């Protein structure tokens, strides 16, 4: 289970950190505020690729050298 995610210098996100709830999470904001980019960061964290671009270098903020997506995961053990 994802306990925390940090996204930095990815598209229009300077730095964002979220500790999601175990139940329902909602992202709200104006158009162009970074909601889809934040979801893209979660997708990159889980799959290693973007759902919007084939080239990860296209996701880096203008005049930055790279982006960061970091997560803290608590493994869910069944049994």
Order of alpha helices (4+ residues) and beta strands (2+ residues): beta-beta-alpha-beta
